[in-house]
Amino acid sequence: MRRQVLFAAVFLTLLVFAYAQEEKETMLDLFQDYVQQAARQAQEALNTVHESPMAQQAKGWMSDSFSSLHGYWNTWADKWSGLWDTAEPAVAKDA
């Protein structure tokens, strides 16, 4: 009788463990599907915002600003390049 109870307990334990593993995989699959769907929706939202007229206008403003900044830098560098060209190269001092 005890042997049958032990076998029944082991069988029930294995059955519960197998069910838990199946549920775990199911929950993992559900979570992965949810994350993939959320990522897809986020990408679609970013694409929509990226293609919006307001985003295009902001890109134009940034492009113009960087072009102006580049122009200011070139003007400043041209003014001071004479000093850089005439400076003597640094000489390493032997210790």
C-alpha positions in Angstrom: 0.0 0.0 0.0 2.8 2.4 0.9 4.5 1.7 -2.4 1.3 2.7 -4.3 1.0 5.9 -2.4 4.6 6.8 -3.1 4.2 6.1 -6.8 0.9 8.1 -6.8 2.7 11.0 -5.1 5.6 10.9 -7.5 3.2 10.7 -10.5 1.2 13.7 -9.2 4.3 15.7 -8.6 5.6 15.1 -12.1 2.1 15.9 -13.5 2.0 19.2 -11.6 5.6 20.0 -12.7 4.8 19.3 -16.3 1.7 21.5 -16.1 3.7 24.3 -14.5 6.3 24.1 -17.2 3.6 24.3 -19.9 2.0 27.2 -18.2 5.3 28.9 -17.8 6.0 28.6 -21.5 2.5 29.8 -22.3 3.0 32.8 -20.1 6.4 33.5 -21.6 5.0 33.2 -25.1 2.2 35.6 -24.2 4.6 38.1 -22.7 6.9 37.9 -25.8 3.9 38.5 -28.1 2.9 41.4 -26.0 6.4 43.0 -26.1 6.6 42.4 -29.9 3.2 44.1 -30.4 4.2 47.0 -28.1 7.4 47.5 -30.0 5.6 47.4 -33.3 3.1 50.0 -32.1 5.9 52.2 -30.8 7.8 52.0 -34.1 4.6 52.9 -36.0 4.0 55.9 -33.7 7.6 57.1 -34.2 7.3 56.8 -37.9 4.1 58.8 -37.8 5.7 61.5 -35.8 8.8 61.4 -37.9 6.8 62.0 -41.1 4.6 64.7 -39.7 4.7 68.2 -41.1 5.8 69.6 -37.7 8.7 67.2 -37.6 9.7 68.2 -41.2 9.6 71.8 -40.2 11.7 71.2 -37.1 14.3 69.3 -39.3 14.4 72.4 -41.6 15.0 74.7 -38.7 17.8 72.5 -37.3 19.4 72.2 -40.7 19.3 75.9 -41.1 20.7 76.5 -37.6 23.6 74.0 -38.2 24.4 75.6 -41.5 24.5 79.1 -39.8 26.7 77.7 -37.0 29.0 76.1 -39.6 29.2 79.5 -41.4 30.0 81.3 -38.2 32.7 78.8 -37.3 34.3 79.1 -40.8 34.3 82.9 -40.5 35.8 82.8 -37.0 38.4 80.2 -38.1 39.4 82.2 -41.1 40.0 85.3 -39.0 42.2 83.5 -36.5 43.9 81.1 -38.9 46.6 83.7 -39.5 47.7 83.3 -35.9 47.7 79.5 -36.1 49.8 79.6 -39.3 52.5 81.9 -37.9 52.8 80.2 -34.5 56.0 78.3 -34.0 55.7 74.6 -33.5 56.2 73.3 -29.9 59.6 71.9 -29.2 60.0 69.1 -26.7 62.4 69.9 -24.0 64.9 67.1 -23.1 64.9 66.4 -19.4 
